[in-house]
Amino acid sequence: MLKFAIPAVAALGLVAAAAQSQATNSEAQIGAGPMAWHLSHEGDMAKLAYGVANSDQLALMITCEPGQSEAVLYGDAKPAGPRLQQASLTTAIDPLDGGLADEIRMPLDDPALETLSRRGRMAVEGEGGAYELRADRDERRLIGQFFSYCGTANA
């Protein structure tokens, strides 16, 4: 019986240690940073993303180029409301990882984008249900810069 008990106890100890280290890693990933609005540029394209800074964790990304009348939205969170059905919904290459992603093309004067631009808020729907993305004062400045850039013909 002792032959079976010692290996069983050792195996349980290894499983417990592995579970504890995995839980520690999960906490580190969750605590990586708060979700917030971030602005970046890639060539002529401006990218406004709501997610964790310097990571692949994002709920929504909006891209545009100067002088274009539309923005392109990617991510798990989609603008809430019936107007989404009227927007162009296609499958494209995800700019984050090169995989397939749902792409939504929306006019820059769409009410959801105007509310984000003017009030720093966007009602969205995702796997977790409906919620609102909000921007603080500094983030609203970034959002304003994004929409100013998108609306210019010569940036």
PyMOL commands that set and color helices and strands:
alter all, ss='L'
color gray80, all
select helices_A, chain A and resi 2-30+83-86+111-119+137-151
alter helices_A, ss='H'
color red, helices_A
select strands_A, chain A and resi 35-42+45-52+58-64+70-74+78-79+88-93+100-107+121-126+129-134
alter strands_A, ss='S'
color yellow, strands_A
deselect
rebuild
show_as cartoon
